[in-house]
Amino acid sequence: MVRNQTRVDGTLLEHAPSLRVVGRLGVGLDNLDLPALRGARRYRVAGGSASSVAVAEYTMGAMLALARMLPAADASTRAGGWERQRFTGGELHGKTLGLIGLGSVGLLVAHRASAFGMRLLAHDPAERRPTPRQGT
């Protein structure tokens, strides 16, 4: 079982002759050399959307932090400042969010952003034609 930092390629497979199955926990297969796995007659199993909720929640948290200027406000406060007017920030409500990809993470982000009252524009490159989707 590997995550995204372990590269499974031909060299690794040569050093693991008893290995029969490679599990990938997380989203994507970028770190797996699929032709090398097929050539070595090894199987791969993807964990699918195991961390999709965590990634979607992190995305919403990052958007909130940036909209409210939390990183800069935190740094200023830690340095002894208290600049309330400078770090008022803005709301996510009414803003437009563009999503490219509506896989498990994209859809979860879209649902959460919609709950914040954001307008959604989305395109899924996996679709044959553009699929604009709008929320309220």
Beta strands, then each sheet from edge to edge (+ up, - down):
strand 1: 21-24
strand 2: 43-46
strand 3: 96-100
strand 4: 119-123
sheet 1: 1+ 2+
sheet 2: 3+ 4+
end
